[in-house]
Amino acid sequence: MLIIGSHVSFESDQLLGSAKEAVSYGANTFMFYTGAPQNTMRKEIDLNLLTEAKKYMEENGIDIQNVICHAPYIINLANRTDDSKWQFSINFLKQELSRCDALGIHYLVLHPGSAVGMPRDTALQNIADALNLVLEKSVQCKILLETMAGKGTECGCTLEEIKFIIQNVQHDIGVCLDTCHLNDSGVSIVNFKEYLDLFDKEIGLEKIGCIHINDSKNELGSHKDRHANIGYGTIGFDALLNVIYEEKLKDVPKILETPYVGHTWEDKERLFPPYFFEIKMIREKKWNEKLLEDILDIYDKS
């Protein structure tokens, strides 16, 4: 069974609102942030809403073991020029893991971090050291290192860097592949099977816990990280479909993070989620070359 969903909001009714949004897109999984990814403001988890959410998900075919949480962007485990900021990232990540455990979420996707002027090998060791401190207390939720595009001083943009971190963390962590990031880092998604074979040899396919499915606005190896809607970028619909339906990854949740579709209307920008339409295309295995126009037309009439 295809396990597919998208990024959804946690703001309204917490996990219950997230699940309802996912179901409206025809999804059977989803990914969320427990609060804004750019700050530390977090609401207390409402246990009544959580109970309702679990019941709703069960009734609508969403297995909570396939639901993904994403850590906030402000966490940077790579840079330790200011030890207090590094320790802040460690403590905040611990809090996010605790929130995931309270929600019953099994996977937390994490950007490894940016070196910001530090030697790259030192930055990679900082990430591993931080994760060892974060995971010294047993948690249920598993961290998945996201493969990065290599924008600026981002770490985790090569297989070797991801492997180094995993080998130097004394706890079980995994990986989240991102198709846009892979493309922008220099990995051809057209030749995804070759990359997968190499990944299996160097790290092991069992480490892959999630895949972000995104097209890219950039050429191969650009190191820019700009997502495009499915079939509207340089990767293309067929190549992404091959990733989604790869038999070796059939039990891995696939998550869309594609851009909202918008235009200017009465001097205001209106943005609409594309996920219902993209998931429909993926399930039908047929690209709609008028997808963006159809989305705007349907929402403008609603």
BAFI-3210 file (N, C-alpha, C; in Angstrom, 3 decimals, decimal comma, padded with zeros to 6 digits):
// residues 302
n [1|2|3|4|5|6|7|8|9|10|11|12|13|14|15|16|17|18|19|20|21|22|23|24|25|26|27|28|29|30|31|32|33|34|35|36|37|38|39|40|41|42|43|44|45|46|47|48|49|50|51|52|53|54|55|56|57|58|59|60|61|62|63|64|65|66|67|68|69|70|71|72|73|74|75|76|77|78|79|80|81|82|83|84|85|86|87|88|89|90|91|92|93|94|95|96|97|98|99|100|101|102|103|104|105|106|107|108|109|110|111|112|113|114|115|116|117|118|119|120|121|122|123|124|125|126|127|128|129|130|131|132|133|134|135|136|137|138|139|140|141|142|143|144|145|146|147|148|149|150|151|152|153|154|155|156|157|158|159|160|161|162|163|164|165|166|167|168|169|170|171|172|173|174|175|176|177|178|179|180|181|182|183|184|185|186|187|188|189|190|191|192|193|194|195|196|197|198|199|200|201|202|203|204|205|206|207|208|209|210|211|212|213|214|215|216|217|218|219|220|221|222|223|224|225|226|227|228|229|230|231|232|233|234|235|236|237|238|239|240|241|242|243|244|245|246|247|248|249|250|251|252|253|254|255|256|257|258|259|260|261|262|263|264|265|266|267|268|269|270|271|272|273|274|275|276|277|278|279|280|281|282|283|284|285|286|287|288|289|290|291|292|293|294|295|296|297|298|299|300|301|302]
n.u [000,838|000,526|002,014|001,304|001,410|001,329|002,872|001,198|-000,874|-000,488|-001,668|-004,436|-006,533|-004,528|-003,080|-005,415|-006,561|-004,519|-004,709|-007,287|-006,948|-005,115|-006,656|-008,510|-007,011|-006,830|-004,934|-002,943|-001,147|000,885|002,855|004,053|004,794|005,400|005,028|005,630|008,226|010,317|010,596|010,514|008,094|005,566|002,536|000,841|000,261|-002,905|-004,647|-007,200|-007,846|-005,873|-006,683|-009,050|-007,908|-006,399|-008,439|-009,843|-007,897|-007,566|-010,100|-010,002|-008,010|-005,317|-002,236|-000,659|001,996|003,164|003,146|004,802|006,933|008,458|011,470|012,148|013,576|015,378|017,075|020,431|022,876|025,429|027,174|029,393|030,535|029,520|028,948|026,702|024,550|024,694|024,122|021,557|020,230|020,460|018,947|016,440|015,834|015,632|013,284|011,462|011,509|010,422|007,845|006,987|007,012|004,975|002,832|002,773|004,236|006,460|008,655|011,027|012,019|015,116|017,095|020,510|022,293|024,263|027,601|028,665|031,177|032,864|035,332|034,555|034,734|034,843|032,351|030,652|031,337|030,452|027,689|027,242|028,165|026,323|023,913|024,394|024,271|021,647|020,225|020,889|019,140|016,587|014,294|011,169|010,635|012,213|015,059|015,426|017,832|017,866|018,576|020,505|020,631|022,996|023,242|024,835|026,579|025,555|025,401|025,431|024,914|025,981|026,406|028,506|028,811|026,390|026,668|028,940|027,947|025,949|027,531|028,961|027,194|025,922|023,501|020,330|019,615|018,046|017,385|016,059|015,224|015,311|013,985|014,269|016,410|018,369|018,679|019,598|021,935|023,470|022,803|021,421|018,069|016,862|018,517|017,974|017,877|020,530|021,687|020,301|021,236|023,891|023,488|022,404|024,620|026,497|025,177|022,674|019,458|017,499|017,702|016,304|013,664|011,745|010,598|010,892|009,022|009,640|009,693|012,239|013,273|015,704|018,811|020,632|022,865|023,022|022,931|020,951|018,296|015,299|012,044|009,766|006,523|005,076|006,257|006,687|009,230|012,830|013,363|011,143|008,019|007,905|010,357|010,119|007,900|008,947|010,574|008,641|007,173|009,056|009,867|011,483|011,172|008,588|007,263|007,886|007,008|005,902|006,253|004,856|006,208|005,662|005,344|002,736|000,131|-000,380|-001,674|-001,999|-004,762|-007,148|-005,301|-004,195|-002,233|-003,074|-002,901|-002,912|-003,242|-001,616|-001,912|-004,047|-004,536|-002,040|-001,533|-003,613|-002,818|-000,477|-001,441|-002,963|-001,013|-000,485|000,499|-000,769|-000,668|-001,860|-002,130|-001,522|-003,087|-005,617|-005,876|-005,949|-008,249|-010,282|-010,175|-010,651|-013,279|-014,537]
n.v [-001,204|002,197|004,717|007,832|011,389|014,782|017,902|019,331|021,549|022,167|023,893|024,387|022,758|020,981|017,731|016,521|018,395|018,357|015,724|015,762|017,632|016,249|014,025|015,347|015,801|013,365|011,732|009,245|009,536|012,029|015,044|017,230|020,261|020,870|023,400|026,786|026,648|028,439|029,491|029,201|028,983|027,114|025,337|023,792|020,281|019,136|016,766|015,755|016,463|014,946|012,317|012,286|012,682|010,347|008,443|009,404|009,140|006,367|005,633|006,625|005,414|006,099|005,286|005,870|005,297|005,878|008,581|011,722|013,949|017,180|018,667|021,981|024,672|026,294|024,866|024,097|021,946|021,795|023,987|025,313|027,587|029,357|028,147|028,195|028,592|026,270|024,410|025,257|024,421|021,658|021,236|022,172|020,396|018,069|018,677|018,717|016,049|014,908|015,956|014,680|012,016|012,201|012,629|010,286|009,924|008,511|009,271|011,850|014,303|015,823|018,625|018,424|020,585|023,675|024,589|027,193|028,707|027,109|024,444|021,797|019,046|019,270|020,403|018,306|016,413|017,803|017,631|014,873|014,569|016,183|014,815|012,467|013,428|014,352|011,981|010,481|009,955|007,618|007,565|007,228|008,187|008,374|009,885|011,240|011,983|014,529|014,534|017,020|019,985|021,329|024,036|027,076|026,586|024,133|020,968|017,409|016,930|015,057|011,540|010,509|012,288|011,987|009,309|009,440|010,841|009,073|006,839|007,834|008,341|006,989|005,744|004,613|006,025|007,416|008,100|010,683|010,949|013,517|014,467|016,832|018,072|016,106|016,172|018,837|018,665|017,169|014,581|012,461|012,047|010,698|008,564|007,120|004,509|003,674|005,359|004,467|001,845|002,378|003,731|001,658|-000,019|001,579|002,602|001,350|000,273|-000,048|002,069|004,182|006,182|007,923|009,770|012,794|014,087|016,042|018,206|020,061|023,449|023,918|023,267|020,166|019,642|022,298|023,331|024,900|024,536|024,851|024,184|022,640|022,200|018,943|017,480|019,896|020,804|020,425|017,780|016,123|014,412|011,594|010,575|011,149|009,619|007,081|006,975|007,150|004,799|002,837|-000,431|-001,385|000,519|000,549|000,500|002,846|006,049|008,629|012,049|015,073|018,277|020,416|023,645|026,006|026,990|030,009|033,351|036,834|038,549|040,921|042,767|041,266|038,524|035,244|032,029|028,545|025,164|022,463|019,771|017,821|017,546|016,836|014,429|012,932|012,806|011,302|008,893|008,072|007,832|009,555|012,442|015,730|018,233|020,651|021,194|023,322|025,447|024,301|023,992|026,666|027,496|025,904|026,607|029,363|029,422|028,413]
n.w [000,000|-000,848|001,015|001,645|002,013|003,173|004,204|006,922|008,943|012,470|014,042|014,419|016,540|017,083|016,816|015,948|014,189|012,277|011,296|010,176|008,133|006,548|005,719|004,145|001,919|000,758|001,833|003,599|005,564|007,270|007,804|010,354|012,196|015,645|016,440|015,344|012,923|013,088|015,627|019,303|020,527|021,974|022,400|025,155|025,093|024,294|025,864|025,533|022,891|021,689|022,218|020,720|018,210|017,763|017,652|015,418|013,399|013,340|012,442|009,896|008,455|008,958|010,077|013,033|013,396|011,018|010,852|010,676|012,422|012,230|013,118|014,424|012,441|013,737|015,299|015,533|015,421|014,527|014,723|017,098|018,098|019,887|022,868|024,500|022,758|021,263|023,248|023,815|021,467|021,778|024,128|023,312|021,261|022,746|024,121|021,995|021,218|023,498|023,341|021,028|021,936|023,840|022,159|020,794|018,501|016,149|014,561|014,060|011,964|011,220|010,398|009,871|010,449|010,212|009,429|009,610|009,347|010,869|010,760|008,530|009,265|012,013|012,531|011,768|013,702|015,920|015,543|015,858|018,514|019,869|019,343|020,710|023,313|023,367|023,068|025,252|027,253|027,217|024,545|022,809|020,254|017,074|015,649|012,430|010,164|007,821|004,350|002,844|000,693|000,476|000,656|001,307|004,257|004,930|006,522|005,919|003,263|001,632|001,037|002,451|004,596|006,012|006,680|008,334|010,578|011,523|012,154|014,285|016,272|019,154|019,323|018,011|015,026|012,077|008,556|006,501|003,253|000,798|-002,183|-003,715|-002,373|-002,731|-005,532|-005,822|-004,446|-006,089|-006,785|-009,133|-009,683|-011,673|-011,969|-009,657|-008,592|-008,687|-006,788|-004,568|-004,340|-003,662|-001,263|000,246|000,410|001,803|004,078|004,594|003,728|005,619|007,306|006,246|006,966|006,085|003,223|001,609|-000,907|-003,481|-006,289|-008,098|-008,497|-009,493|-011,263|-011,536|-008,881|-007,994|-005,430|-004,114|-003,087|-003,690|-003,768|-006,077|-007,608|-008,147|-011,036|-012,243|-012,190|-012,469|-012,028|-012,669|-013,387|-013,960|-012,999|-010,269|-009,686|-009,952|-007,709|-005,685|-006,057|-005,725|-005,052|-002,969|-001,070|-000,238|002,206|003,406|004,563|002,358|001,877|000,831|000,223|-001,341|-003,034|-002,119|-004,351|-006,026|-006,726|-007,628|-006,446|-006,542|-005,486|-003,478|-002,366|-002,985|-001,727|-002,284|-001,139|-002,816|-002,434|-002,442|-005,170|-006,200|-004,876|-005,921|-008,633|-008,313|-007,271|-009,441|-011,276|-013,384|-014,958|-014,733|-016,894|-016,709|-014,086|-012,180|-013,153|-012,953|-010,182|-009,281|-010,610|-009,487|-006,734|-006,890|-007,629|-005,480]
ca.u [000,000|001,242|001,876|001,604|000,739|001,976|002,981|-000,087|-000,786|-000,757|-002,132|-005,852|-006,892|-003,319|-002,976|-006,728|-006,649|-003,554|-005,262|-008,433|-006,423|-004,527|-007,747|-009,117|-006,143|-006,791|-003,680|-003,024|-000,138|001,141|003,978|003,691|005,661|004,611|004,876|006,303|009,591|011,321|010,704|010,399|006,769|004,860|001,375|000,730|-000,493|-004,254|-004,831|-008,535|-007,708|-005,024|-007,540|-009,921|-007,077|-006,059|-009,665|-010,123|-006,924|-007,906|-011,319|-009,748|-006,926|-003,989|-001,468|000,161|003,404|003,646|003,056|006,131|007,093|009,682|012,086|012,241|014,791|016,300|018,038|021,674|023,801|026,749|028,036|029,615|031,350|028,910|028,521|025,357|023,599|024,747|023,396|020,143|019,723|020,355|017,815|015,183|015,596|015,137|011,881|010,665|011,392|009,470|006,512|006,660|006,677|003,667|001,842|002,831|004,861|007,632|009,777|011,265|012,990|016,005|018,179|021,721|022,844|025,199|028,901|028,787|032,556|033,664|035,799|033,447|034,855|034,489|030,895|030,039|031,534|029,552|026,347|027,244|028,282|025,049|022,904|024,695|023,750|020,181|019,651|021,410|017,933|015,812|013,061|010,495|010,713|013,499|015,515|015,799|018,638|017,427|019,617|020,414|021,038|024,347|023,163|025,687|027,472|024,757|025,999|024,524|024,551|026,576|026,234|029,626|028,559|025,312|027,255|029,832|027,135|025,324|028,552|029,493|026,124|025,856|022,085|019,711|019,016|017,797|017,572|014,952|015,667|014,523|014,329|014,777|017,738|019,295|018,943|020,390|023,255|024,222|022,336|020,421|016,897|016,624|019,307|017,751|018,202|021,978|021,917|019,737|022,183|025,043|023,013|022,280|025,972|027,226|024,422|021,642|018,119|016,657|017,830|015,422|012,393|010,811|011,076|010,221|008,848|009,567|010,425|013,200|013,357|017,116|019,530|021,377|024,093|023,008|023,049|020,086|017,143|014,044|011,101|008,789|005,409|005,379|006,219|006,915|010,622|013,877|013,393|010,100|006,994|008,226|011,469|009,591|006,998|009,810|010,975|007,455|006,732|010,179|009,414|012,309|010,786|007,118|006,750|008,408|006,092|006,315|005,655|004,983|006,468|005,665|004,845|001,352|-000,092|-001,032|-001,632|-002,482|-006,186|-007,602|-004,144|-003,767|-001,735|-003,851|-002,129|-003,754|-002,471|-001,737|-001,683|-005,114|-004,378|-000,784|-001,713|-004,478|-001,949|000,453|-002,202|-003,393|000,237|-000,618|000,750|-001,694|000,147|-002,634|-002,370|-001,522|-004,244|-006,810|-005,946|-006,402|-009,621|-011,177|-010,225|-011,253|-014,722|-015,069]
ca.v [000,000|003,462|005,555|009,168|012,525|016,073|018,770|019,920|022,447|021,668|025,069|024,280|021,477|020,161|016,545|016,269|019,265|017,853|014,513|016,130|018,259|015,181|013,245|016,176|015,716|011,986|011,177|008,280|009,936|013,462|015,571|018,487|020,861|021,052|024,849|027,457|026,123|029,491|029,978|028,205|029,056|025,850|025,188|022,528|019,270|018,923|015,312|015,440|016,516|013,823|011,122|012,405|012,535|008,927|007,778|009,865|008,533|004,946|005,534|007,089|004,668|006,678|004,612|006,890|004,916|006,457|010,038|012,310|015,301|017,827|019,551|023,377|025,064|027,065|023,947|023,933|021,154|021,751|025,110|025,382|028,762|029,830|026,906|028,345|028,393|024,839|023,741|025,590|023,520|020,328|021,221|022,333|019,136|017,146|019,031|018,291|014,590|014,631|016,255|013,589|010,858|012,446|012,518|008,944|010,012|007,634|009,803|013,290|014,677|016,869|019,143|018,210|021,848|024,398|024,797|028,634|029,137|026,080|023,380|020,874|017,822|019,643|020,587|016,972|015,809|018,517|017,058|013,551|014,767|016,721|013,758|011,556|014,060|014,395|010,637|009,735|009,495|006,818|008,124|006,360|008,796|008,184|011,010|010,969|013,056|014,845|014,814|018,441|020,428|021,897|025,498|027,714|025,658|023,004|019,640|016,330|017,022|013,923|010,245|010,340|013,069|011,314|008,080|009,804|011,183|007,835|005,975|008,436|008,450|005,704|005,406|004,300|007,126|007,051|009,095|011,126|011,401|014,589|014,386|018,138|018,243|015,182|016,748|020,057|018,300|016,537|013,209|012,388|011,263|009,815|007,367|006,916|003,135|003,603|005,998|003,592|000,736|002,905|003,990|000,360|-000,514|002,420|002,877|000,328|000,780|-000,083|003,360|005,173|006,201|008,869|010,408|014,016|014,063|017,405|018,530|021,132|024,554|024,117|022,247|019,177|020,109|023,758|023,645|026,051|024,124|025,534|023,144|022,899|021,262|017,663|017,522|021,260|021,156|019,809|016,321|015,587|013,538|010,168|010,237|011,159|008,472|005,906|007,002|006,894|003,416|001,912|-001,564|-001,516|001,567|000,578|000,693|004,124|007,166|009,675|013,307|016,202|019,613|021,270|024,999|026,395|027,619|031,285|034,457|038,095|038,705|042,141|043,325|040,385|037,229|034,112|030,798|027,370|023,917|021,636|018,380|016,937|017,354|016,119|013,047|012,301|012,508|010,238|007,642|007,683|007,681|010,325|013,862|016,710|019,384|021,853|021,087|024,608|026,197|023,655|024,300|028,050|027,592|025,280|027,403|030,674|029,240|027,902]
ca.w [000,000|-000,908|002,210|001,129|002,621|002,952|005,373|007,335|010,091|013,818|014,780|014,767|017,163|017,219|015,960|015,354|013,018|011,291|010,684|009,337|006,924|005,730|005,116|003,095|000,745|000,290|002,332|004,690|006,535|007,183|008,577|011,001|013,202|016,872|016,573|014,225|012,783|013,262|017,005|020,369|021,153|021,883|023,270|025,871|024,360|024,809|025,886|024,995|021,436|021,290|022,222|019,540|017,011|017,579|017,214|014,052|012,494|013,213|011,634|008,531|007,820|009,167|011,114|013,694|013,252|009,760|010,934|010,834|012,955|011,739|014,111|013,969|011,721|014,581|015,918|014,772|016,229|013,883|015,103|018,546|018,427|021,128|023,500|025,061|021,666|020,941|024,324|023,610|020,421|022,377|025,063|022,577|020,563|023,771|024,362|020,841|021,303|024,582|022,816|020,102|022,755|024,441|021,084|020,228|017,175|016,119|013,779|014,044|010,931|011,711|009,576|010,677|010,919|009,338|010,068|009,846|009,556|011,539|009,865|008,271|010,052|013,384|012,551|011,730|015,015|016,828|015,363|016,503|019,972|020,345|019,305|021,815|024,526|023,250|023,149|026,406|027,933|026,276|023,997|021,850|018,926|016,403|014,837|011,040|009,579|006,461|003,360|002,556|-000,650|000,518|000,558|002,311|004,958|005,405|006,647|005,577|001,840|000,923|001,688|003,378|005,808|006,738|007,220|009,442|011,746|012,007|012,756|015,499|017,262|019,845|019,468|016,723|014,275|010,691|007,501|005,658|001,937|000,188|-003,606|-004,165|-001,781|-003,408|-006,850|-005,704|-003,924|-007,162|-007,005|-010,193|-009,315|-012,822|-011,668|-008,226|-008,209|-008,451|-005,499|-003,548|-004,186|-002,933|000,095|000,898|000,667|002,756|005,305|004,779|003,417|006,819|007,993|005,623|007,674|005,470|001,999|001,183|-002,354|-004,007|-007,510|-007,823|-009,447|-009,821|-012,008|-010,762|-008,256|-007,846|-003,991|-003,830|-002,279|-003,989|-004,137|-007,139|-007,606|-008,783|-012,490|-012,716|-011,947|-013,297|-011,806|-013,535|-012,808|-014,091|-012,097|-008,907|-009,561|-009,747|-006,299|-004,867|-006,201|-005,583|-004,255|-001,768|-000,128|-000,236|003,557|003,897|004,295|001,420|002,304|-000,093|000,773|-002,529|-002,744|-002,357|-005,652|-005,764|-007,668|-007,056|-006,680|-005,870|-004,779|-002,395|-002,817|-002,479|-001,856|-002,087|-001,043|-004,019|-002,074|-002,911|-006,612|-006,449|-004,414|-006,928|-009,787|-007,941|-007,172|-010,789|-012,035|-014,616|-014,714|-015,313|-017,276|-016,373|-012,650|-011,479|-013,609|-012,411|-008,755|-009,148|-011,103|-008,521|-005,501|-007,158|-007,767|-004,204]
c.u [000,869|000,960|002,286|000,771|001,517|002,210|001,602|000,134|-001,112|-001,469|-003,570|-006,160|-005,745|-003,376|-004,311|-006,915|-005,722|-004,131|-006,433|-007,976|-005,853|-005,605|-008,409|-008,292|-006,107|-005,536|-003,934|-001,831|000,029|002,383|003,584|004,849|004,820|004,396|005,575|007,746|010,679|011,448|010,447|009,031|006,006|003,684|001,448|-000,106|-001,829|-004,569|-006,204|-008,515|-006,875|-005,832|-008,461|-009,141|-006,764|-007,270|-009,977|-009,168|-007,218|-009,119|-011,073|-008,478|-005,549|-003,328|-000,525|001,654|004,013|003,628|004,426|006,038|008,406|010,195|012,184|013,593|015,820|017,301|019,250|022,701|025,237|027,712|028,137|030,524|030,837|028,302|027,105|024,287|023,543|023,949|021,904|019,522|019,528|019,115|016,479|014,825|015,087|013,651|010,981|010,470|010,399|008,042|006,068|006,269|005,282|002,543|001,774|003,427|006,196|008,848|009,826|012,365|013,796|016,989|019,464|022,336|023,816|026,468|029,143|030,223|033,438|034,190|034,731|033,539|034,507|032,981|030,175|030,178|030,652|028,142|026,249|027,308|026,966|023,981|023,148|024,181|022,221|019,581|020,175|020,271|017,043|014,534|012,478|010,688|012,128|013,839|015,907|016,567|018,196|018,624|019,427|020,982|022,467|024,366|024,012|026,645|026,705|025,579|024,957|024,085|025,222|026,329|027,313|029,379|027,450|025,851|028,135|029,023|026,534|026,331|029,085|028,429|025,905|024,426|021,511|019,059|018,860|017,973|016,239|015,540|014,748|014,933|014,849|016,198|018,767|019,680|019,893|021,781|024,106|023,836|021,235|019,267|016,492|017,353|019,181|018,121|019,692|022,317|021,439|020,654|023,401|024,675|022,935|023,647|026,650|026,517|023,410|020,253|017,207|016,717|016,888|014,047|011,334|011,436|010,236|010,205|008,628|010,268|011,351|013,153|014,766|017,706|020,277|022,658|024,159|023,209|022,177|018,864|015,914|013,071|010,175|007,664|005,748|005,185|006,513|008,354|011,580|013,978|012,370|009,224|007,412|009,328|010,978|008,660|007,800|010,304|009,808|007,060|007,890|009,818|010,188|011,918|009,275|006,528|007,211|007,406|006,702|005,536|005,923|005,226|006,482|005,018|003,333|001,276|-000,847|-000,968|-002,124|-003,937|-006,670|-006,519|-003,706|-003,282|-002,560|-003,076|-003,003|-002,887|-002,684|-001,898|-002,774|-004,890|-003,107|-000,890|-002,593|-003,667|-001,064|-000,267|-002,619|-002,209|000,162|-000,476|-000,271|-000,899|-000,563|-002,914|-002,502|-002,731|-005,534|-006,990|-006,501|-007,870|-010,615|-011,315|-010,878|-012,784|-015,364|-015,403]
c.v [001,249|004,279|006,965|010,245|013,787|016,762|019,360|020,780|021,721|022,729|024,938|022,871|020,468|018,929|016,201|017,115|018,808|016,658|014,839|016,794|017,204|014,374|014,034|016,153|014,307|011,264|010,119|008,419|011,447|013,813|016,927|018,992|021,064|022,527|025,474|026,987|027,151|029,990|028,860|028,193|027,756|025,834|023,844|021,548|019,025|017,425|014,903|015,445|015,346|012,531|011,125|012,158|011,070|008,127|008,135|009,213|007,055|004,753|005,876|006,508|005,295|005,977|005,627|006,560|005,459|007,974|010,610|013,684|015,864|018,776|020,969|023,705|025,741|026,175|023,811|023,232|021,199|022,812|025,234|026,561|029,436|028,613|027,002|028,131|026,920|024,054|024,036|024,649|022,107|020,247|021,332|021,061|018,076|017,398|018,547|016,775|014,191|014,884|015,157|012,330|011,003|012,278|011,104|008,907|009,274|008,223|011,322|013,591|015,887|017,302|019,045|019,493|022,458|024,733|026,261|029,021|028,126|025,092|022,303|019,601|018,074|019,784|019,244|016,263|016,482|017,940|015,718|013,675|015,249|015,635|012,725|012,111|014,075|013,029|009,821|009,246|008,809|007,535|007,141|006,870|008,693|009,392|010,517|012,170|013,297|015,099|016,241|018,789|020,949|023,396|026,118|026,714|024,473|021,720|018,579|016,345|015,931|012,652|010,034|011,091|012,446|010,054|008,381|010,078|009,920|006,961|006,517|008,747|007,066|005,252|005,200|005,543|006,685|008,229|009,410|011,617|012,515|014,685|015,709|018,350|017,339|015,734|017,940|019,790|017,596|015,098|013,207|011,490|010,336|008,494|006,985|005,517|002,979|004,223|005,087|002,394|001,174|003,178|002,686|-000,192|000,252|002,573|001,785|000,897|000,804|001,225|004,420|005,098|007,087|009,394|011,655|014,030|015,485|017,472|019,698|022,195|024,725|022,952|021,323|019,792|021,600|024,221|024,838|025,724|024,993|024,501|023,606|021,879|020,043|017,753|018,881|021,721|020,397|018,303|015,626|014,539|012,072|009,745|010,192|009,975|007,191|005,823|006,577|005,423|002,414|000,808|-001,696|-000,512|001,637|000,842|002,011|005,240|008,181|010,950|014,411|017,495|020,644|022,627|025,128|027,111|028,918|032,263|035,720|038,302|039,894|042,686|042,500|039,066|036,128|032,836|029,606|026,110|023,041|020,154|017,412|016,563|016,568|014,661|012,278|011,906|011,312|008,898|007,136|007,449|008,397|011,804|014,730|017,971|020,711|021,917|022,450|025,456|025,626|023,974|025,698|028,187|027,047|026,118|028,774|030,577|028,797|029,039]
c.w [000,000|000,345|001,816|001,817|002,338|004,289|005,656|008,576|011,397|014,650|015,262|015,286|017,170|016,299|015,299|014,101|011,906|010,540|009,758|008,040|005,982|005,008|003,991|001,811|000,145|000,737|003,395|005,649|006,426|007,988|009,143|011,858|014,457|017,188|015,384|014,132|013,046|014,699|018,007|021,031|020,904|022,858|023,988|025,042|025,064|024,726|025,357|023,465|020,922|021,234|021,009|018,259|016,736|017,105|015,763|013,042|012,267|012,307|010,165|007,906|007,909|010,345|011,745|013,608|011,962|009,762|011,317|011,482|012,411|012,819|013,562|013,357|012,629|015,315|015,005|015,661|015,712|014,395|016,622|018,918|019,692|021,811|024,072|023,990|021,251|021,982|024,242|022,577|020,965|023,266|024,348|021,808|021,546|024,041|023,222|020,842|022,387|024,124|021,845|020,869|023,368|023,421|020,500|018,833|017,185|015,398|013,836|013,035|011,408|010,633|010,400|011,232|009,927|010,103|010,435|010,217|010,264|010,500|009,736|009,114|011,522|013,527|012,566|013,078|016,060|016,768|016,086|018,019|020,564|020,396|020,398|023,138|024,527|023,556|024,326|027,297|026,905|025,855|022,993|020,426|018,358|015,540|013,446|010,501|008,141|005,552|002,858|001,173|-000,686|000,329|001,668|002,931|005,544|005,456|006,284|004,134|001,000|001,720|002,755|004,693|006,661|007,413|008,430|010,712|012,359|012,733|014,079|016,550|017,864|020,096|018,066|016,118|012,828|009,751|006,837|004,342|001,458|-001,275|-004,162|-003,651|-002,455|-004,776|-006,749|-005,144|-004,970|-007,448|-008,065|-009,765|-010,462|-012,618|-010,190|-007,763|-007,914|-007,099|-004,367|-003,286|-003,376|-001,474|000,889|001,289|001,797|004,102|005,615|004,581|004,636|007,608|007,428|006,265|007,046|004,186|001,739|-000,337|-002,854|-005,357|-007,166|-008,910|-009,989|-010,602|-011,049|-010,197|-007,994|-006,400|-003,588|-002,965|-002,512|-004,554|-005,260|-007,023|-008,459|-010,306|-013,081|-012,490|-012,840|-013,092|-012,686|-012,868|-012,828|-013,132|-010,647|-008,669|-009,315|-008,309|-005,421|-004,885|-006,187|-004,592|-002,943|-000,685|000,067|001,150|004,191|003,577|003,328|001,737|001,277|000,690|-000,354|-002,235|-002,924|-003,702|-005,423|-006,912|-006,953|-007,456|-005,861|-004,941|-003,574|-002,973|-002,173|-002,766|-001,486|-002,022|-002,275|-003,717|-002,517|-004,376|-006,936|-006,005|-005,389|-008,158|-009,505|-007,857|-008,556|-011,722|-013,384|-014,307|-015,434|-015,628|-017,007|-014,869|-011,971|-011,868|-013,021|-010,931|-008,542|-009,544|-010,083|-007,260|-005,721|-007,248|-006,437|-003,233]
res [m|l|i|i|g|s|h|v|s|f|e|s|d|q|l|l|g|s|a|k|e|a|v|s|y|g|a|n|t|f|m|f|y|t|g|a|p|q|n|t|m|r|k|e|i|d|l|n|l|l|t|e|a|k|k|y|m|e|e|n|g|i|d|i|q|n|v|i|c|h|a|p|y|i|i|n|l|a|n|r|t|d|d|s|k|w|q|f|s|i|n|f|l|k|q|e|l|s|r|c|d|a|l|g|i|h|y|l|v|l|h|p|g|s|a|v|g|m|p|r|d|t|a|l|q|n|i|a|d|a|l|n|l|v|l|e|k|s|v|q|c|k|i|l|l|e|t|m|a|g|k|g|t|e|c|g|c|t|l|e|e|i|k|f|i|i|q|n|v|q|h|d|i|g|v|c|l|d|t|c|h|l|n|d|s|g|v|s|i|v|n|f|k|e|y|l|d|l|f|d|k|e|i|g|l|e|k|i|g|c|i|h|i|n|d|s|k|n|e|l|g|s|h|k|d|r|h|a|n|i|g|y|g|t|i|g|f|d|a|l|l|n|v|i|y|e|e|k|l|k|d|v|p|k|i|l|e|t|p|y|v|g|h|t|w|e|d|k|e|r|l|f|p|p|y|f|f|e|i|k|m|i|r|e|k|k|w|n|e|k|l|l|e|d|i|l|d|i|y|d|k|s]
***
